[in-house]
Amino acid sequence: MLNFLDFEVWPHLWCCTIINPITKEKTVIVNEREKLVDHYNAHKNEIYVTFNGRNYDDYIFKAILCNFDPWKMNEWIITKGRKGWEFSTLLQKVKLNSFDCMTGFNGLKTLEAFIGMDIRETTIPFDYDGEFTDKMIEEVLFYNEHDVLATINVFMERKSEFDSYMGLLKLFNLPLSYLSKSKAQLAAIITGARKTKHNDEFDISLPPTMRIEKYTKVIDYFKNDWNYDNSLEIEVAGVPHTYGTGGIHGAIPNYYGEGEFIHVDVDSYYPSLIIRYPEYCMSRTGASLEKFKEIYNNRLMFKKQKDKRADALKIVINSFYGANKDKFNPLYDPRCANNICIFGQVLLTDLIERLEGHCTLIQSNTDGLIVKLHGNEDEVREICKEWETRTGMTLGYDKITKVVQKDVNNYLAVFENGKIEAKGAYVKDLNSLDYDLAIVNEAVRDYLLRRIPVENTILTCTDMRKFQKVVKLSSKYRWVEHEKGDGKEKFSNKCYRVFASKDQSDGRILKCDGVRNPAKFGNTPDRCFIVNDGIAGKTTDGFPQLDKQYYVDLAKKRLEDFGVECGK
Protein backbone atom coordinates (compact mmCIF):
# COMPACT_ATOMS: atom_id res chain seq x y z
CA MET A 1 0.00 0.00 0.00
CA LEU A 2 1.10 3.55 -0.73
CA ASN A 3 0.42 6.31 1.80
CA PHE A 4 1.06 9.87 0.61
CA LEU A 5 2.23 12.17 3.37
CA ASP A 6 3.11 15.82 4.05
CA PHE A 7 4.03 17.62 7.28
CA GLU A 8 3.67 21.27 8.25
CA VAL A 9 5.50 22.52 11.36
CA TRP A 10 5.35 25.69 13.50
CA PRO A 11 6.72 26.37 17.00
CA HIS A 12 3.37 25.50 18.64
CA LEU A 13 1.67 23.39 15.99
CA TRP A 14 2.48 20.52 13.71
CA CYS A 15 0.15 18.66 11.42
CA CYS A 16 0.17 16.07 8.71
CA THR A 17 -2.23 14.69 6.16
CA ILE A 18 -1.92 11.09 4.99
CA ILE A 19 -3.90 9.86 1.98
CA ASN A 20 -4.16 6.38 0.53
CA PRO A 21 -5.50 6.95 -3.02
CA ILE A 22 -6.53 3.29 -3.41
CA THR A 23 -8.62 2.89 -0.27
CA LYS A 24 -9.55 6.62 -0.24
CA GLU A 25 -8.55 6.70 3.43
CA LYS A 26 -7.52 10.16 4.68
CA THR A 27 -5.88 10.69 8.05
CA VAL A 28 -5.46 14.21 9.44
CA ILE A 29 -3.36 14.69 12.56
CA VAL A 30 -2.82 17.93 14.51
CA ASN A 31 -0.46 17.89 17.50
CA GLU A 32 -1.47 14.31 18.31
CA ARG A 33 1.66 12.22 18.65
CA GLU A 34 -0.18 9.09 19.77
CA LYS A 35 -2.44 9.22 16.71
CA LEU A 36 0.62 9.38 14.46
CA VAL A 37 2.26 6.52 16.39
CA ASP A 38 -0.89 4.44 15.95
CA HIS A 39 -0.96 5.12 12.21
CA TYR A 40 2.70 4.23 11.93
CA ASN A 41 2.26 0.96 13.85
CA ALA A 42 -0.67 0.00 11.66
CA HIS A 43 1.11 0.85 8.38
CA LYS A 44 4.87 0.55 9.08
CA ASN A 45 5.24 -2.34 6.63
CA GLU A 46 3.70 -0.21 3.89
CA ILE A 47 5.27 2.67 1.93
CA TYR A 48 5.02 6.38 2.72
CA VAL A 49 5.43 8.60 -0.34
CA THR A 50 6.64 12.18 0.17
CA PHE A 51 8.00 15.12 -1.75
CA ASN A 52 11.46 16.02 -0.42
CA GLY A 53 10.95 13.55 2.39
CA ARG A 54 14.55 12.39 2.13
CA ASN A 55 15.61 15.84 3.34
CA TYR A 56 12.67 16.89 5.52
CA ASP A 57 9.41 14.96 6.10
CA ASP A 58 11.08 11.63 6.92
CA TYR A 59 12.96 13.24 9.78
CA ILE A 60 9.98 15.20 11.09
CA PHE A 61 8.12 11.88 11.11
CA LYS A 62 10.93 10.06 12.91
CA ALA A 63 11.45 12.92 15.37
CA ILE A 64 7.80 12.80 16.47
CA LEU A 65 7.90 9.00 16.78
CA CYS A 66 10.99 9.36 18.99
CA ASN A 67 9.15 11.99 21.07
CA PHE A 68 11.39 14.88 19.97
CA ASP A 69 9.96 18.35 19.39
CA PRO A 70 9.30 18.55 15.61
CA TRP A 71 9.96 22.31 15.66
CA LYS A 72 13.50 21.65 16.91
CA MET A 73 14.01 19.19 14.06
CA ASN A 74 12.57 21.79 11.65
CA GLU A 75 15.07 24.40 12.88
CA TRP A 76 17.88 21.84 12.73
CA ILE A 77 17.18 21.22 9.04
CA ILE A 78 15.89 24.58 7.80
CA THR A 79 17.65 27.19 9.97
CA LYS A 80 20.90 25.38 10.78
CA GLY A 81 21.17 23.60 7.44
CA ARG A 82 22.03 20.27 9.09
CA LYS A 83 21.13 16.78 7.87
CA GLY A 84 18.18 15.19 9.63
CA TRP A 85 20.07 11.99 10.47
CA GLU A 86 22.64 14.03 12.40
CA PHE A 87 20.02 15.12 14.96
CA SER A 88 20.10 11.91 17.02
CA THR A 89 21.22 8.29 16.66
CA LEU A 90 17.79 7.26 17.94
CA LEU A 91 16.33 8.14 14.53
CA GLN A 92 18.26 5.25 12.97
CA LYS A 93 16.20 2.79 15.01
CA VAL A 94 12.93 3.89 13.37
CA LYS A 95 12.08 1.71 10.39
CA LEU A 96 10.42 3.83 7.72
CA ASN A 97 9.69 2.67 4.19
CA SER A 98 9.71 6.04 2.47
CA PHE A 99 9.91 6.96 -1.21
CA ASP A 100 10.78 10.54 -2.17
CA CYS A 101 9.25 11.56 -5.51
CA MET A 102 11.07 14.89 -5.66
CA THR A 103 12.46 15.45 -9.15
CA GLY A 104 15.33 17.72 -10.16
CA PHE A 105 15.73 21.08 -8.46
CA ASN A 106 12.12 22.23 -8.66
CA GLY A 107 10.09 22.53 -5.48
CA LEU A 108 6.59 21.19 -5.10
CA LYS A 109 4.93 24.58 -5.66
CA THR A 110 6.80 25.02 -8.93
CA LEU A 111 5.65 21.61 -10.11
CA GLU A 112 2.09 22.41 -9.01
CA ALA A 113 2.32 25.55 -11.16
CA PHE A 114 3.54 23.57 -14.17
CA ILE A 115 0.69 21.10 -13.75
CA GLY A 116 -1.77 24.01 -13.62
CA MET A 117 -2.83 23.55 -10.00
CA ASP A 118 -3.70 26.28 -7.51
CA ILE A 119 -0.39 27.51 -6.04
CA ARG A 120 -1.70 29.90 -3.42
CA GLU A 121 -0.04 29.38 -0.04
CA THR A 122 -1.07 29.66 3.57
CA THR A 123 -1.11 33.20 4.90
CA ILE A 124 0.46 32.06 8.18
CA PRO A 125 4.24 32.65 8.31
CA PHE A 126 6.23 29.53 9.14
CA ASP A 127 7.95 31.34 12.00
CA TYR A 128 4.59 32.29 13.59
CA ASP A 129 5.13 31.81 17.33
CA GLY A 130 1.59 32.26 18.61
CA GLU A 131 -1.36 30.02 19.29
CA PHE A 132 -3.56 28.86 16.41
CA THR A 133 -7.26 29.61 16.18
CA ASP A 134 -9.68 27.08 14.70
CA LYS A 135 -9.87 29.17 11.52
CA MET A 136 -6.08 29.22 11.21
CA ILE A 137 -5.90 25.45 11.67
CA GLU A 138 -8.57 25.00 9.01
CA GLU A 139 -6.50 27.08 6.58
CA VAL A 140 -3.32 25.14 7.37
CA LEU A 141 -5.03 21.78 6.82
CA PHE A 142 -6.50 22.94 3.51
CA TYR A 143 -3.05 23.70 2.09
CA ASN A 144 -1.54 20.63 3.74
CA GLU A 145 -4.01 18.36 1.96
CA HIS A 146 -3.50 20.31 -1.26
CA ASP A 147 0.23 19.50 -1.15
CA VAL A 148 -0.47 15.82 -0.56
CA LEU A 149 -2.74 15.77 -3.63
CA ALA A 150 0.01 17.52 -5.59
CA THR A 151 2.49 14.87 -4.41
CA ILE A 152 0.15 12.18 -5.76
CA ASN A 153 0.09 13.98 -9.13
CA VAL A 154 3.88 14.23 -9.23
CA PHE A 155 4.23 10.57 -8.28
CA MET A 156 1.93 9.47 -11.09
CA GLU A 157 3.91 11.53 -13.60
CA ARG A 158 7.10 9.69 -12.66
CA LYS A 159 5.79 6.35 -11.46
CA SER A 160 8.32 4.62 -13.71
CA GLU A 161 11.02 5.88 -11.35
CA PHE A 162 9.28 4.19 -8.42
CA ASP A 163 8.86 1.00 -10.45
CA SER A 164 12.60 1.02 -11.22
CA TYR A 165 13.45 1.41 -7.55
CA MET A 166 11.15 -1.46 -6.60
CA GLY A 167 12.62 -3.61 -9.37
CA LEU A 168 16.13 -2.94 -8.11
CA LEU A 169 15.26 -3.89 -4.52
CA LYS A 170 13.69 -7.12 -5.79
CA LEU A 171 16.62 -8.00 -8.06
CA PHE A 172 19.16 -7.66 -5.26
CA ASN A 173 16.92 -8.78 -2.39
CA LEU A 174 17.26 -5.45 -0.58
CA PRO A 175 14.96 -4.34 2.27
CA LEU A 176 12.01 -2.10 1.49
CA SER A 177 13.47 0.60 3.75
CA TYR A 178 16.16 1.15 1.08
CA LEU A 179 13.52 2.98 -0.98
CA SER A 180 14.59 6.09 0.93
CA LYS A 181 18.18 5.84 -0.27
CA SER A 182 19.50 7.81 -3.22
CA LYS A 183 20.46 6.14 -6.48
CA ALA A 184 24.15 6.72 -5.72
CA GLN A 185 23.77 5.12 -2.28
CA LEU A 186 22.14 2.05 -3.82
CA ALA A 187 24.94 1.79 -6.40
CA ALA A 188 27.49 1.75 -3.58
CA ILE A 189 25.57 -0.86 -1.57
CA ILE A 190 25.01 -3.20 -4.51
CA THR A 191 28.62 -3.12 -5.69
CA GLY A 192 30.02 -3.50 -2.17
CA ALA A 193 31.91 -0.20 -1.94
CA ARG A 194 33.60 0.80 1.32
CA LYS A 195 34.56 4.35 2.19
CA THR A 196 38.28 4.95 1.65
CA LYS A 197 40.54 7.99 1.63
CA HIS A 198 42.30 9.28 -1.47
CA ASN A 199 44.70 12.18 -1.92
CA ASP A 200 45.51 11.81 -5.63
CA GLU A 201 42.49 13.56 -7.16
CA PHE A 202 44.55 15.24 -9.91
CA ASP A 203 46.94 12.37 -10.64
CA ILE A 204 45.13 11.78 -13.92
CA SER A 205 46.01 9.44 -16.79
CA LEU A 206 45.38 9.26 -20.53
CA PRO A 207 43.95 6.27 -22.40
CA PRO A 208 46.73 3.93 -23.60
CA THR A 209 44.79 3.14 -26.80
CA MET A 210 44.48 6.73 -28.05
CA ARG A 211 45.85 7.89 -31.40
CA ILE A 212 45.96 11.67 -31.52
CA GLU A 213 48.46 13.12 -33.97
CA LYS A 214 46.89 16.40 -35.10
CA TYR A 215 45.07 17.83 -32.08
CA THR A 216 47.95 17.42 -29.64
CA LYS A 217 46.97 20.66 -27.88
CA VAL A 218 44.14 18.66 -26.34
CA ILE A 219 46.66 16.22 -24.87
CA ASP A 220 48.87 19.06 -23.66
CA TYR A 221 45.88 20.64 -21.94
CA PHE A 222 44.99 17.51 -20.00
CA LYS A 223 48.62 16.83 -19.12
CA ASN A 224 49.55 20.33 -17.99
CA ASP A 225 46.60 22.74 -17.63
CA TRP A 226 43.49 20.74 -16.78
CA ASN A 227 41.70 21.66 -13.57
CA TYR A 228 38.18 22.42 -12.37
CA ASP A 229 38.47 26.13 -13.17
CA ASN A 230 40.27 25.98 -16.51
CA SER A 231 38.80 24.97 -19.87
CA LEU A 232 40.33 24.70 -23.33
CA GLU A 233 38.79 26.54 -26.28
CA ILE A 234 40.05 25.10 -29.56
CA GLU A 235 38.88 24.48 -33.11
CA VAL A 236 38.65 20.77 -33.98
CA ALA A 237 37.69 19.64 -37.49
CA GLY A 238 36.71 23.23 -38.26
CA VAL A 239 34.28 23.38 -35.33
CA PRO A 240 34.80 25.41 -32.12
CA HIS A 241 35.17 23.06 -29.15
CA THR A 242 35.39 23.33 -25.39
CA TYR A 243 37.19 20.80 -23.20
CA GLY A 244 36.94 20.80 -19.41
CA THR A 245 35.36 19.05 -16.46
CA GLY A 246 31.98 18.55 -18.10
CA GLY A 247 32.99 16.59 -21.19
CA ILE A 248 33.67 17.59 -24.78
CA HIS A 249 31.29 20.07 -26.43
CA GLY A 250 31.46 21.40 -29.96
CA ALA A 251 29.01 22.58 -32.61
CA ILE A 252 28.74 24.67 -35.73
CA PRO A 253 26.87 27.73 -34.46
CA ASN A 254 23.50 28.64 -36.02
CA TYR A 255 23.57 25.65 -38.35
CA TYR A 256 20.71 24.49 -40.57
CA GLY A 257 21.10 21.51 -42.84
CA GLU A 258 19.18 18.77 -44.65
CA GLY A 259 20.59 15.65 -46.23
CA GLU A 260 22.32 12.48 -45.04
CA PHE A 261 23.56 12.67 -41.45
CA ILE A 262 24.55 10.03 -38.92
CA HIS A 263 24.37 10.27 -35.17
CA VAL A 264 27.39 8.24 -34.01
CA ASP A 265 26.79 7.46 -30.35
CA VAL A 266 29.02 5.55 -27.93
CA ASP A 267 26.92 2.94 -26.14
CA SER A 268 26.93 3.51 -22.34
CA TYR A 269 30.13 5.50 -22.69
CA TYR A 270 31.15 6.05 -19.07
CA PRO A 271 30.19 2.53 -17.86
CA SER A 272 32.05 1.08 -20.88
CA LEU A 273 35.17 3.06 -19.98
CA ILE A 274 35.02 1.66 -16.43
CA ILE A 275 34.89 -1.91 -17.76
CA ARG A 276 37.51 -1.47 -20.52
CA TYR A 277 40.00 0.55 -18.43
CA PRO A 278 39.38 -0.53 -14.81
CA GLU A 279 42.93 0.23 -13.66
CA TYR A 280 42.23 3.90 -14.41
CA CYS A 281 38.44 4.24 -14.20
CA MET A 282 37.13 1.79 -11.58
CA SER A 283 36.45 3.17 -8.11
CA ARG A 284 39.20 2.00 -5.74
CA THR A 285 36.83 1.43 -2.85
CA GLY A 286 36.45 -2.33 -2.90
CA ALA A 287 33.51 -2.05 -5.28
CA SER A 288 33.25 -5.26 -7.30
CA LEU A 289 34.21 -4.89 -10.94
CA GLU A 290 32.68 -8.29 -11.64
CA LYS A 291 29.39 -7.22 -10.09
CA PHE A 292 29.46 -4.03 -12.16
CA LYS A 293 30.10 -6.06 -15.34
CA GLU A 294 27.28 -8.43 -14.44
CA ILE A 295 24.87 -5.54 -13.95
CA TYR A 296 26.03 -3.92 -17.19
CA ASN A 297 25.63 -7.11 -19.24
CA ASN A 298 22.28 -8.01 -17.69
CA ARG A 299 20.97 -4.54 -18.43
CA LEU A 300 21.93 -4.92 -22.10
CA MET A 301 20.20 -8.31 -22.20
CA PHE A 302 17.03 -7.00 -20.51
CA LYS A 303 17.00 -3.93 -22.74
CA LYS A 304 17.18 -6.11 -25.86
CA GLN A 305 14.31 -8.21 -24.52
CA LYS A 306 12.32 -5.04 -23.65
CA ASP A 307 12.30 -6.26 -20.05
CA LYS A 308 11.57 -3.49 -17.52
CA ARG A 309 14.32 -4.83 -15.28
CA ALA A 310 16.68 -2.95 -17.60
CA ASP A 311 15.35 0.31 -16.13
CA ALA A 312 16.13 -0.92 -12.62
CA LEU A 313 19.74 -1.82 -13.48
CA LYS A 314 20.13 1.53 -15.24
CA ILE A 315 19.96 3.15 -11.79
CA VAL A 316 23.23 1.47 -10.76
CA ILE A 317 25.01 1.94 -14.07
CA ASN A 318 24.17 5.63 -14.46
CA SER A 319 24.75 6.55 -10.80
CA PHE A 320 28.21 5.05 -10.55
CA TYR A 321 30.17 7.93 -12.11
CA GLY A 322 28.43 10.66 -10.13
CA ALA A 323 28.95 8.75 -6.89
CA ASN A 324 32.71 8.90 -7.49
CA LYS A 325 32.51 12.67 -6.92
CA ASP A 326 30.29 12.50 -3.82
CA LYS A 327 32.51 12.72 -0.75
CA PHE A 328 29.69 11.30 1.41
CA ASN A 329 29.31 8.18 -0.76
CA PRO A 330 31.36 4.99 -0.19
CA LEU A 331 32.19 5.02 -3.93
CA TYR A 332 33.99 8.37 -3.56
CA ASP A 333 37.12 8.33 -5.72
CA PRO A 334 37.56 11.66 -7.53
CA ARG A 335 40.65 10.57 -9.47
CA CYS A 336 38.65 7.75 -10.97
CA ALA A 337 35.86 10.17 -11.98
CA ASN A 338 38.38 12.57 -13.51
CA ASN A 339 39.96 9.77 -15.55
CA ILE A 340 36.56 8.69 -16.88
CA CYS A 341 35.74 12.25 -17.95
CA ILE A 342 39.14 12.78 -19.57
CA PHE A 343 39.22 9.39 -21.30
CA GLY A 344 35.81 10.17 -22.77
CA GLN A 345 36.96 13.48 -24.23
CA VAL A 346 40.29 12.22 -25.54
CA LEU A 347 38.90 9.12 -27.25
CA LEU A 348 36.08 11.09 -28.88
CA THR A 349 38.68 13.56 -30.17
CA ASP A 350 40.58 10.55 -31.53
CA LEU A 351 37.48 9.50 -33.46
CA ILE A 352 36.92 13.02 -34.80
CA GLU A 353 40.53 13.12 -36.02
CA ARG A 354 40.07 9.79 -37.83
CA LEU A 355 36.84 10.97 -39.47
CA GLU A 356 38.05 14.44 -40.51
CA GLY A 357 38.08 14.79 -44.27
CA HIS A 358 35.68 11.88 -44.74
CA CYS A 359 32.57 13.64 -43.44
CA THR A 360 31.57 17.02 -41.99
CA LEU A 361 31.39 17.32 -38.22
CA ILE A 362 28.22 19.10 -37.14
CA GLN A 363 28.47 18.64 -33.38
CA SER A 364 30.20 16.62 -30.66
CA ASN A 365 28.69 16.22 -27.24
CA THR A 366 30.05 14.12 -24.36
CA ASP A 367 29.29 10.67 -25.78
CA GLY A 368 28.61 11.10 -29.47
CA LEU A 369 28.88 12.98 -32.76
CA ILE A 370 26.58 14.16 -35.51
CA VAL A 371 28.30 14.10 -38.89
CA LYS A 372 27.10 14.85 -42.41
CA LEU A 373 28.02 12.18 -44.93
CA HIS A 374 29.49 12.76 -48.36
CA GLY A 375 27.69 9.77 -49.87
CA ASN A 376 30.22 7.45 -48.24
CA GLU A 377 28.51 5.78 -45.31
CA ASP A 378 30.44 2.50 -45.65
CA GLU A 379 33.76 4.35 -45.54
CA VAL A 380 32.76 6.26 -42.41
CA ARG A 381 31.57 3.10 -40.68
CA GLU A 382 34.84 1.36 -41.53
CA ILE A 383 36.79 4.15 -39.82
CA CYS A 384 34.51 3.89 -36.83
CA LYS A 385 35.00 0.11 -36.73
CA GLU A 386 38.77 0.52 -36.41
CA TRP A 387 38.22 2.95 -33.53
CA GLU A 388 35.85 0.51 -31.80
CA THR A 389 38.34 -2.37 -32.11
CA ARG A 390 41.23 -0.30 -30.76
CA THR A 391 39.43 1.45 -27.89
CA GLY A 392 37.04 -1.30 -26.82
CA MET A 393 34.02 0.96 -27.14
CA THR A 394 30.84 0.17 -29.11
CA LEU A 395 29.13 2.66 -31.39
CA GLY A 396 25.49 2.97 -32.35
CA TYR A 397 24.32 4.60 -35.58
CA ASP A 398 21.11 6.51 -36.28
CA LYS A 399 20.35 8.25 -39.55
CA ILE A 400 19.25 11.89 -39.44
CA THR A 401 17.62 13.88 -42.25
CA LYS A 402 17.63 17.40 -40.78
CA VAL A 403 19.64 19.31 -38.15
CA VAL A 404 18.83 22.78 -36.82
CA GLN A 405 21.12 23.98 -34.06
CA LYS A 406 21.84 27.19 -32.23
CA ASP A 407 24.75 25.58 -30.38
CA VAL A 408 25.62 22.22 -28.81
CA ASN A 409 23.06 22.75 -26.04
CA ASN A 410 20.19 23.90 -28.25
CA TYR A 411 19.28 21.89 -31.32
CA LEU A 412 16.68 19.84 -33.17
CA ALA A 413 17.53 16.66 -35.07
CA VAL A 414 14.97 14.83 -37.23
CA PHE A 415 15.75 11.13 -37.55
CA GLU A 416 15.01 8.99 -40.57
CA ASN A 417 12.28 7.12 -38.66
CA GLY A 418 10.50 10.41 -37.88
CA LYS A 419 11.69 10.67 -34.29
CA ILE A 420 12.73 14.16 -33.20
CA GLU A 421 15.53 14.77 -30.72
CA ALA A 422 15.31 18.18 -29.08
CA LYS A 423 17.71 19.71 -26.61
CA GLY A 424 17.73 23.09 -24.92
CA ALA A 425 15.15 25.35 -23.29
CA TYR A 426 14.02 26.81 -26.62
CA VAL A 427 12.95 23.54 -28.27
CA LYS A 428 13.00 20.70 -25.69
CA ASP A 429 10.11 18.29 -25.28
CA LEU A 430 7.85 19.48 -22.49
CA ASN A 431 5.87 17.43 -19.98
CA SER A 432 3.50 18.14 -17.12
CA LEU A 433 6.38 18.65 -14.68
CA ASP A 434 8.26 20.97 -17.04
CA TYR A 435 5.75 23.34 -18.59
CA ASP A 436 7.05 26.88 -18.84
CA LEU A 437 6.27 29.17 -21.80
CA ALA A 438 5.07 26.10 -23.65
CA ILE A 439 3.46 28.12 -26.44
CA VAL A 440 6.78 29.79 -27.31
CA ASN A 441 8.55 26.44 -27.35
CA GLU A 442 5.81 25.03 -29.59
CA ALA A 443 5.93 27.99 -31.96
CA VAL A 444 9.72 27.81 -32.36
CA ARG A 445 9.58 24.08 -33.09
CA ASP A 446 6.68 24.49 -35.53
CA TYR A 447 8.63 27.06 -37.48
CA LEU A 448 11.99 25.25 -37.46
CA LEU A 449 10.51 21.90 -38.44
CA ARG A 450 7.57 22.86 -40.68
CA ARG A 451 7.94 26.58 -41.37
CA ILE A 452 4.59 27.33 -39.73
CA PRO A 453 4.52 31.07 -38.97
CA VAL A 454 4.76 31.72 -35.23
CA GLU A 455 1.65 33.89 -35.43
CA ASN A 456 -0.36 30.86 -36.59
CA THR A 457 0.72 28.78 -33.61
CA ILE A 458 0.41 31.47 -30.93
CA LEU A 459 -2.55 33.61 -31.97
CA THR A 460 -4.84 30.62 -32.52
CA CYS A 461 -3.98 28.94 -29.21
CA THR A 462 -6.65 29.17 -26.49
CA ASP A 463 -5.02 27.02 -23.78
CA MET A 464 -4.15 29.52 -21.04
CA ARG A 465 -1.67 27.18 -19.36
CA LYS A 466 0.60 27.25 -22.42
CA PHE A 467 1.26 30.96 -21.87
CA GLN A 468 2.38 30.67 -18.23
CA LYS A 469 5.79 31.69 -16.95
CA VAL A 470 6.54 30.28 -13.49
CA VAL A 471 8.93 32.07 -11.15
CA LYS A 472 10.04 31.30 -7.61
CA LEU A 473 11.43 33.60 -4.93
CA SER A 474 14.85 32.39 -3.75
CA SER A 475 16.02 32.49 -0.14
CA LYS A 476 18.00 35.65 -0.95
CA TYR A 477 14.78 37.65 -1.15
CA ARG A 478 11.98 38.30 1.35
CA TRP A 479 8.91 39.31 -0.62
CA VAL A 480 7.51 40.09 -4.08
CA GLU A 481 6.04 43.31 -5.46
CA HIS A 482 3.87 43.68 -8.52
CA GLU A 483 3.73 47.11 -10.10
CA LYS A 484 0.12 48.17 -10.50
CA GLY A 485 -0.76 51.64 -11.74
CA ASP A 486 1.12 54.20 -9.66
CA GLY A 487 1.65 51.78 -6.78
CA LYS A 488 2.78 48.28 -5.94
CA GLU A 489 1.06 45.18 -4.56
CA LYS A 490 3.09 43.20 -2.02
CA PHE A 491 3.04 39.38 -1.80
CA SER A 492 4.72 36.91 0.55
CA ASN A 493 4.29 33.73 -1.49
CA LYS A 494 7.32 31.92 -2.90
CA CYS A 495 5.94 30.82 -6.27
CA TYR A 496 4.08 32.84 -8.96
CA ARG A 497 2.47 32.16 -12.32
CA VAL A 498 2.71 35.23 -14.57
CA PHE A 499 1.39 36.20 -18.00
CA ALA A 500 2.13 39.05 -20.40
CA SER A 501 -0.49 41.78 -20.15
CA LYS A 502 -1.99 44.40 -22.47
CA ASP A 503 -3.40 46.29 -19.48
CA GLN A 504 -1.49 49.57 -19.21
CA SER A 505 -1.88 49.55 -15.42
CA ASP A 506 0.06 46.27 -15.11
CA GLY A 507 3.80 46.48 -14.59
CA ARG A 508 6.75 44.28 -13.64
CA ILE A 509 6.96 41.52 -11.01
CA LEU A 510 9.85 42.29 -8.67
CA LYS A 511 11.81 40.37 -6.03
CA CYS A 512 12.77 42.34 -2.93
CA ASP A 513 15.23 41.83 -0.08
CA GLY A 514 14.54 45.07 1.78
CA VAL A 515 18.10 46.33 1.26
CA ARG A 516 18.88 46.67 -2.42
CA ASN A 517 16.64 48.03 -5.14
CA PRO A 518 13.97 45.54 -6.21
CA ALA A 519 15.01 43.33 -9.14
CA LYS A 520 12.79 42.07 -11.95
CA PHE A 521 12.40 38.32 -12.24
CA GLY A 522 14.38 37.06 -15.21
CA ASN A 523 12.56 36.32 -18.48
CA THR A 524 9.32 37.96 -17.34
CA PRO A 525 7.39 40.67 -19.26
CA ASP A 526 7.69 44.33 -18.32
CA ARG A 527 3.91 44.32 -18.18
CA CYS A 528 2.36 41.23 -16.61
CA PHE A 529 -0.45 39.88 -14.43
CA ILE A 530 -0.44 37.07 -11.84
CA VAL A 531 -2.77 34.06 -11.71
CA ASN A 532 -1.95 31.79 -8.76
CA ASP A 533 -5.22 29.89 -8.58
CA GLY A 534 -5.77 26.84 -10.78
CA ILE A 535 -5.26 27.37 -14.49
CA ALA A 536 -5.74 23.85 -15.88
CA GLY A 537 -8.54 23.75 -18.44
CA LYS A 538 -8.97 27.52 -18.59
CA THR A 539 -8.98 29.29 -21.94
CA THR A 540 -7.60 32.64 -23.03
CA ASP A 541 -11.16 33.85 -23.58
CA GLY A 542 -11.41 34.44 -19.85
CA PHE A 543 -8.31 36.66 -19.83
CA PRO A 544 -8.82 39.43 -22.43
CA GLN A 545 -5.75 41.28 -21.06
CA LEU A 546 -3.41 38.48 -22.21
CA ASP A 547 -0.85 39.97 -24.61
CA LYS A 548 -0.28 37.25 -27.20
CA GLN A 549 1.92 39.58 -29.24
CA TYR A 550 4.53 39.41 -26.45
CA TYR A 551 4.84 35.66 -27.05
CA VAL A 552 5.01 36.14 -30.82
CA ASP A 553 7.89 38.59 -30.40
CA LEU A 554 9.65 36.27 -27.93
CA ALA A 555 9.38 33.32 -30.32
CA LYS A 556 10.84 35.42 -33.15
CA LYS A 557 13.69 36.52 -30.88
CA ARG A 558 14.50 32.90 -30.10
CA LEU A 559 14.44 32.05 -33.79
CA GLU A 560 16.91 34.86 -34.39
CA ASP A 561 19.15 33.25 -31.76
CA PHE A 562 19.08 30.15 -33.98
CA GLY A 563 20.20 32.34 -36.87
CA VAL A 564 16.78 32.07 -38.50
CA GLU A 565 14.69 34.99 -39.72
CA CYS A 566 10.97 34.28 -39.87
CA GLY A 567 9.63 34.15 -43.40
CA LYS A 568 12.95 33.14 -44.90
Disulfide bonds with the S-S distance in Angstrom:
none
